[in-house]
Every structure is written in C-alpha cells, then in structure tokens.
Amino acid sequence: MHIDRVISRPAVFRPRGAHYKFGTVAKRIGILVFEGFPLGDVSLLADVFRLANDAGADTLPAYSLAMLSETGGSVASSCGLRVWTDSLHGPLLSGFDTLFIAGGPGAALARDNERLLARLQALAPKVRIIRALGEGRTVLAAADVSFLRGGLNTAASAQQLRRALEARNASASVVAPPEALVAALKVVKRNHGVALAQRVSEGSMPGSWERMGAMLDDGETDSANVKINSAAHWLRENYHQPISVADAARVAQMSMRNFLRHFKTQTGLTPSEYLLRARLDASCLLLAQTNLPIDEIAQRCGVPRGERLARIFRRRLSISPSGYRAVNRRASNE
C-alpha cells in the first residue's frame, strides 16, 4: 500500500468514454494519526481513495492524500510499521476537503493535548468535513468541533459524540463493520455519486456493497449510526452487568423497533448476539490468562452461573470452559 501524498498536476480535464468527471483539482484528504494508530483503518481509507483515483486513470486524480501527525515525522502504527507524516502545525496550504482522525491509544491520550485541540479548532474553517474513527472521536469531542458541515453529521453535536465515546477503552472485541471503509465511501459517494462508491466498495472489499450501501445515506441515517455506535460501545463497556436490550435501546434514545432494525443493519448482529459475543470474548480472555474459577469468570462477564457459561461455550464453541482453558494453556506452552 502506498500512503504518501498523491500530487496532482494542473491540467484541463478531457472526458473520454465513460470516465467520471473528477474536475481539475484533486480534493485533499488528510488522515491525522497518533502513535499506535490502527494500520488496518488507515489502509482501508487509503485504498478507497486510491481506487477512486484509478477509476479515472486517464484523467487527473480525484483525491490527494496526506498523512498528518501533531509534530510530523515518523509515527508507529499498531503493528510497528512506521509511516512518514506532515506536521499538523505546519503550512497546510488551502486546507482539506475531508480530515479523518484515526483511533488508537495515542488518540485516547491526545484528547488532553490543548495545543492539538487548539490547532484543530483553527483548522475547522478550512475543512469541509471532519470524520473521526474509534478513539479519534474523543479528540473530536474534546476539541468541541460541533461545526461538521455538508449534511454528513448535522444531527451529531459534540455532546452526542462525547456520549458515543464513553466506552472508548472497552476490553471485549466484537465483530463490527469496517468503520473506516464506510466513512471513506461516504466521502466518495458525496463527491462522485452512488455508481463510483459502489465500484470502489467492490474493489476494496468484494461483496461489501450489499451490506454497506444502505449505510451510506446521509442526514437521518448518520444520526442513527451515531446512536447505534453509542449503544454498541455501552454494551461492550457494561457486558459484565445484568443489562438488557431494552436498556441499550434507552441509551440509543430509540424505540425498540427502530433500535433492533438499525443495530442489525449496522453491525450485522442483533443486540442480544452482540452482547453475548462480548461476554464470550471476555470469558475466553479470562480463561486463557487467569486461574480464576469458572463460576467467578461467569459472574465477572455478566453470566449468573458457571453452568450457564458452560452451556454457552458448548453451544458456541463445542468445548467446555475448562477444556478451552486447557487447550489454550497447551498452545501457549508449545
């Protein structure tokens, strides 16, 4: 993957055949990263805009991409691979069409960086859209940048973003749709229409359009997405409590019917399944890494008794909790 900036040359666009009319100036896309940023998310963003550029191979690029960090220079990703970045405090010419704020542990710490927050506030008038991923939302919320324009987040105020990130350090890992892919495709769809967005979606992740297409609607759908994200984070944070789907719907401030429909569309899971997977993930982690009794692990993960946890393990993993622990212990000792 090539994630250095794509530099376009001034020229006159001459449409040929069925090429998309991208225009004479590439739209600038900034990706703000921090130490330990998720490389997978940034790779997805870069790939979407590369594919959009490739769609107009005989024309100017649709997008130019810039990697940014607060001080510039080399920044390490979550897997140790380092990328070169420009400084957010340096001269950024005419600003950006879209600025993505990546997640990761560095983003969670950056929300207390007053110099960075002040710079984001100063850049706001030069950025048409700001989108945050994962822990990057804490940075956006701390900057109180409630000026998201262009119809993409009109219902999402800074206060709503804060609520959506209350559980940014959730320990359970639950399968979720690729947020970075959806965010980038929204930009492509807004700029160049549904046809190109679908083309890029299938080029980036074959078969994804059937699931992602409905998530690219603006306005009202974006508001629902924020609410579902808030509820999903809340479920992952509180999986150890005796909570219900009705509780999650109240967190999302949605009717039960709408909550169930939007949650399944956005995550691919029902809320009950999502919560169960969070509990199962946490149980697996404790079984593999601790010597806690199974009854105590069950209670710590929101399951009343060890017998019920055992039934869940047998039904979902075809193994008992003690068997899972033994297998993982053997694997770690090999």
C-alpha positions in Angstrom: 0.0 0.0 0.0 1.3 3.4 -0.9 0.1 6.1 1.5 2.3 9.0 0.7 0.7 12.1 -0.8 -0.6 11.9 -4.3 0.4 15.1 -6.1 -1.7 16.2 -9.0 -0.6 18.5 -11.8 -2.7 21.3 -13.1 -4.3 20.3 -16.4 -7.5 20.5 -18.3 -9.8 17.6 -17.8 -10.9 16.0 -21.1 -13.6 13.4 -20.6 -13.3 10.2 -22.6 -15.8 7.5 -22.9 -17.5 6.7 -19.6 -14.8 8.3 -17.3 -16.0 10.2 -14.3 -15.6 13.9 -14.4 -13.5 14.5 -11.4 -12.6 18.1 -12.1 -9.3 19.9 -12.4 -8.2 20.0 -8.8 -7.8 16.9 -6.6 -9.7 17.0 -3.3 -7.2 16.9 -0.4 -7.8 14.2 2.2 -5.9 14.4 5.4 -5.5 11.5 7.8 -4.4 12.5 11.3 -2.6 9.7 13.1 -1.1 9.1 16.5 1.3 6.6 18.0 -0.2 3.1 17.8 -2.8 4.1 15.2 -4.7 1.1 13.7 -2.9 0.4 10.4 -5.9 -1.5 9.1 -8.2 1.5 9.3 -5.7 3.8 7.6 -5.0 1.2 4.9 -8.8 1.0 4.2 -9.0 4.8 3.9 -6.0 5.0 1.6 -7.3 2.1 -0.6 -10.7 3.6 -1.1 -9.2 6.9 -2.4 -6.6 5.0 -4.5 -9.4 3.1 -6.1 -11.4 6.3 -6.7 -8.3 7.7 -8.4 -7.9 4.6 -10.5 -11.4 4.9 -11.8 -10.2 8.0 -13.7 -6.9 6.6 -14.9 -6.7 8.8 -18.0 -7.7 12.0 -16.0 -6.5 13.9 -13.0 -6.6 12.1 -9.7 -9.9 12.6 -7.8 -8.1 12.8 -4.4 -4.7 13.7 -3.0 -3.8 12.0 0.3 -1.7 13.5 3.2 -0.7 11.7 6.3 -0.6 14.0 9.3 0.5 14.0 12.9 0.9 16.7 15.5 4.6 17.2 15.2 5.3 15.4 11.9 7.9 12.8 11.1 7.8 9.1 11.7 4.8 7.6 13.5 4.5 4.0 14.5 1.3 2.0 13.8 -0.3 -0.6 16.0 1.9 -3.3 14.3 5.1 -1.3 14.5 5.2 -0.3 10.8 6.1 3.4 10.7 4.8 6.0 8.3 6.0 9.5 7.5 3.7 12.4 8.3 3.5 16.1 7.8 3.1 18.3 10.9 -0.5 19.4 11.6 1.1 22.7 12.8 2.9 23.3 9.6 1.7 25.2 6.5 -1.2 23.2 5.1 -1.9 25.3 2.1 -5.7 25.6 1.5 -6.8 23.1 4.0 -8.7 19.8 3.3 -11.9 18.6 1.8 -12.0 15.9 4.5 -10.0 15.3 7.6 -10.0 11.9 9.2 -8.9 11.5 12.8 -7.7 7.9 13.3 -8.1 6.0 16.6 -5.6 4.0 18.7 -4.1 4.5 22.1 -2.3 7.7 21.1 -5.7 9.3 20.1 -7.1 8.4 23.6 -4.2 10.4 25.1 -4.4 13.2 22.7 -7.7 14.5 23.9 -5.9 16.2 26.7 -3.4 17.9 24.4 -4.5 21.6 24.4 -2.1 22.6 21.7 -3.5 19.9 19.3 -7.1 20.8 20.2 -6.5 24.5 19.5 -5.0 23.6 16.1 -8.0 21.5 15.2 -10.3 24.4 16.1 -8.2 26.8 14.0 -8.3 24.4 11.0 -12.1 24.0 11.2 -13.0 26.7 8.7 -10.6 25.2 6.1 -12.0 21.7 6.4 -15.4 20.8 4.8 -15.9 17.5 6.7 -14.2 16.0 9.8 -14.7 12.4 10.5 -13.3 10.5 13.5 -12.7 6.8 13.8 -12.6 4.8 17.1 -10.8 6.7 19.8 -10.4 9.6 17.4 -13.9 10.6 18.4 -12.5 11.5 21.9 -10.2 14.0 20.2 -13.0 15.5 18.1 -15.3 15.7 21.1 -12.6 17.3 23.3 -12.0 19.9 20.6 -15.7 20.7 20.7 -15.8 20.9 17.0 -19.5 21.0 16.5 -19.3 22.6 13.1 -19.4 19.4 11.0 -21.0 20.6 7.8 -22.3 19.4 4.5 -25.1 17.2 5.7 -23.0 14.3 6.9 -23.3 14.9 10.6 -25.9 17.6 11.0 -27.5 15.7 13.9 -24.3 14.8 15.7 -23.2 17.6 18.1 -20.1 17.5 20.1 -22.2 16.4 23.1 -23.5 13.4 21.2 -20.0 12.5 20.2 -18.9 12.5 23.8 -21.7 10.2 24.8 -20.8 7.9 21.9 -17.3 7.5 23.3 -18.0 6.9 26.9 -16.6 3.4 26.5 -13.6 4.0 24.3 -11.4 1.6 26.2 -13.8 -1.4 26.1 -12.0 -4.7 26.6 -14.1 -7.1 24.7 -13.5 -7.4 21.0 -16.7 -7.8 19.0 -17.0 -8.1 15.2 -18.2 -4.8 13.7 -18.4 -3.5 10.2 -15.3 -1.7 8.9 -16.0 1.8 10.0 -13.1 3.3 8.0 -14.4 1.8 4.8 -17.9 3.2 5.4 -16.5 6.7 6.3 -14.4 6.9 3.2 -17.1 5.6 0.9 -19.4 8.3 2.2 -17.0 10.9 1.0 -16.7 9.3 -2.4 -20.5 8.9 -2.7 -21.0 12.6 -1.7 -18.4 13.8 -4.2 -19.0 11.5 -7.2 -22.2 9.6 -6.7 -23.5 6.1 -5.9 -22.1 4.4 -9.0 -18.5 5.2 -8.2 -19.0 4.5 -4.5 -20.3 1.0 -5.4 -17.4 0.4 -7.8 -14.9 1.4 -5.1 -16.6 -0.6 -2.4 -16.5 -3.8 -4.5 -12.9 -3.1 -5.5 -11.8 -2.6 -1.9 -13.9 -5.5 -0.3 -15.8 -7.7 -2.8 -19.3 -8.4 -1.7 -19.4 -5.5 0.7 -21.8 -3.2 -1.2 -24.9 -5.2 -0.4 -24.2 -4.6 3.3 -22.6 -1.2 3.1 -24.8 0.6 0.5 -27.6 1.2 3.0 -25.2 2.7 5.5 -24.0 5.5 3.2 -27.2 7.6 3.4 -26.6 11.0 4.9 -28.5 13.0 7.4 -31.0 10.9 9.2 -29.0 7.7 8.8 -25.9 9.3 10.1 -27.8 10.3 13.2 -29.0 6.7 13.7 -25.4 5.5 13.2 -24.1 7.7 16.0 -26.9 6.4 18.3 -26.1 2.8 17.4 -22.4 3.4 17.9 -23.2 4.8 21.4 -25.3 1.8 22.3 -22.7 -0.7 21.0 -19.9 0.9 23.0 -22.2 0.9 26.0 -22.9 -2.8 25.6 -19.2 -3.6 25.4 -18.4 -1.4 28.4 -21.2 -3.0 30.6 -21.3 -6.6 29.4 -20.4 -7.6 33.0 -23.6 -6.1 34.3 -27.1 -7.6 34.2 -28.2 -5.4 31.3 -30.9 -5.9 28.7 -31.6 -4.9 25.1 -34.2 -2.5 26.4 -31.5 -0.8 28.4 -29.4 -0.4 25.2 -32.3 1.0 23.3 -32.8 3.6 26.0 -29.0 4.5 25.7 -29.5 5.0 22.0 -32.7 7.0 22.6 -34.6 5.0 20.1 -37.8 2.9 20.1 -37.2 -0.8 20.5 -38.3 -1.5 16.9 -36.0 1.1 15.3 -33.1 0.1 17.6 -33.4 -3.5 16.6 -33.6 -2.7 12.9 -30.7 -0.2 12.8 -28.5 -2.3 15.1 -28.7 -5.3 12.9 -28.1 -3.3 9.7 -25.1 -1.5 11.1 -23.4 -4.3 13.0 -24.7 -7.4 11.3 -25.8 -8.8 14.7 -28.8 -8.5 16.9 -28.1 -6.6 20.2 -28.5 -9.8 22.1 -26.0 -11.6 19.9 -23.6 -8.6 20.2 -23.8 -8.7 24.0 -23.4 -12.4 24.1 -20.2 -12.2 21.9 -18.8 -9.5 24.2 -19.3 -11.8 27.2 -17.9 -14.8 25.4 -14.8 -12.8 24.3 -14.2 -11.6 27.8 -14.7 -15.1 29.2 -12.2 -16.6 26.7 -9.7 -13.9 27.7 -10.0 -14.6 31.4 -9.9 -18.4 30.9 -6.7 -18.1 28.9 -4.9 -15.6 31.1 -6.0 -16.3 34.6 -6.6 -19.1 37.1 -9.9 -17.8 38.3 -12.7 -20.3 39.0 -15.2 -20.7 36.2 -18.1 -19.5 38.4 -16.2 -16.3 39.2 -15.3 -15.8 35.5 -19.0 -16.2 34.6 -20.1 -13.6 37.2 -17.4 -11.2 36.0 -18.7 -11.5 32.5 -22.4 -11.0 33.2 -23.4 -14.6 33.3 -25.1 -15.6 36.5 -23.6 -19.1 37.0 -20.8 -21.3 35.7 -23.2 -23.9 34.5 -24.8 -21.3 32.2 -21.4 -20.2 30.9 -20.6 -23.9 30.2 -23.8 -24.2 28.1 -22.9 -21.1 26.1 -19.4 -22.5 25.5 -20.6 -25.9 24.4 -23.3 -24.4 22.1 -21.0 -21.7 20.5 -17.5 -23.3 20.7 -18.3 -27.0 21.1 -16.0 -27.1 24.1 -16.3 -26.6 27.9 -14.8 -23.6 29.6 -12.3 -25.9 31.4 -11.5 -27.6 28.1 -10.9 -24.2 26.4 -8.6 -23.2 29.2 -6.6 -26.4 28.9 -6.2 -26.1 25.1 -5.0 -22.5 25.4 -2.6 -23.4 28.1 -1.1 -26.1 26.0 -0.8 -23.8 23.0 1.0 -21.2 25.0 3.5 -23.7 26.3 4.4 -25.1 22.9 
